[in-house]
């Protein structure tokens, strides 16, 4: 059986279709965040800069389904691990699992912090690992 993280890596390399209006900025940012509903490799939230996008793998491609822009005046309730959403485009996804697996990629040094976020929004960092490329995910033994 192929490990889930290797499937996620392959998923993020699919052709990507982004048809929603761009409402975010990512210039000058040195961290990229990936959030996967635990046990899933075909759904991903990615954040960089002042926004987040949600993508799903459908028919051999990644489709952008939702985009949110963060801001201090944000009043839109996002998925349980995202807050301060000021503007959104598309249909906000429903998360059917109790935990999110996250990777915080630190681009300048090619490494990542990783861990979980529970339904209450509490993040627990499990460790730190090499992650030299954008989609060089690794196995997290604690993941279900």
N, C-alpha and C positions, 0 to 999 in steps of 0.2 A: 504494500500500500504506500502511495506517495504521501509524504508528510504535508499537512495542511499549509504550512508556510511556503513550501515550494509551489503549491497550487496558487497561492496568493501572488507570488512573484510572477508566475506565468499570466495570471489574470490581469495584472497591472500593465503587462506588455501588449495586451490586445489593442487593436485600433480603438481610439476613443472618440465618441461623438458628443460634442458639447453644443447644444442648441439654445441653452438658456442665456439670458442677458447677463453680461459680466458686471458684477457689482462689487468686486473685491480688488485689492491691490496686494502684490506679493514681493515687490521690488525691495532689495536690500535686506532680506530676511535670511538668517543663517540656520533656522530650524524648520524641519518638515515633520508634521505629525500624521500618522496613519492610525485609524481606529477601525478595528474589525469587530463586528458582533462575534462573540466567542463561538468557535466551531464553524465559522463561515469564512470562505475565501472569495465568494462571488459578490460580496457587498463591502464597500469601503467608504469611509469618510476620510478626506484629506484636508488638512489645514496648513496654511502658510500665509503669513502676513495677517491681514485683517478679516480673513474669511475662511469658510469651510465649504466643501462641495461633497455631495453624496453621489456615488457611482454604483451601478449594478452591471454585472456581466449578463448579457442577454444575446443569444444567437451569435456567439463568436466575437462580440465587441463589448466595450464598456460604454454604458450610456449614462450621461449626467442627468440625474433626476431632480436634484435640489441644490441650491446655493444659498448660503446665509452670510451676511456681513456682520461682524462684531462691532460693537460700539458702546461707549459709556452710557448712552441713553437707551440701550436695548431693552425692550419690553416683551419681545416675542419669546415664548417658551419653546426651546428647542428640545431635541432628544436629551435624556437625563444627564449626559456628560458634557453638554454644551450650554453655555449661558450667554447673556448679554447680546442677543441677536437683535440687531437694529432694523434689518431689512432682509427679506427672503424672496426667492424666485423659485417656482416649481412646487412640487408636492413634497412636503416634509415627510420623511419616512417614519414608520413605526418600528421600534426595536422590540423583537419578541424574545430576547434572551435577557438573563439577569446580569450579565457581565460583558464588558467590552475589553478586548485586548488592544493595547496601544504600543506604538513604537514612536519615540521622539528621536528623530534622526538629527544629529548635530553635524551639519554639512561640512564645515571647515576641517573637522578632524576625522570624518568618516566613521563615526561611532553612534550608538543609539542607547538611550535608556528605554526600558520596556517594563510592562506590567499590566495591571488590570484596573478597571473602574467599575465599581458596583452600582446597583440600581439607585443608591442614595447619592451617587456622584462622588464617592470617596475613591481617590486614586491611590494605588499602592504600587510603588516602583519595586520590581523584583530584582533587577540587575542592570548591567551595562555590558555592551557587546560591540565588536567590530561590525560596521555596516558601511562599507566603502562606496557602494553604488545606491542609487535611489530605491531600487527594489531588491536589495540583497537581504531579504528577510532570513531569519534563523528560527530554529525550533525553540519553543518555550516549553520546557518539560511540565510546568504547572498548568498548562492550558488543557482544557477538557475537549 
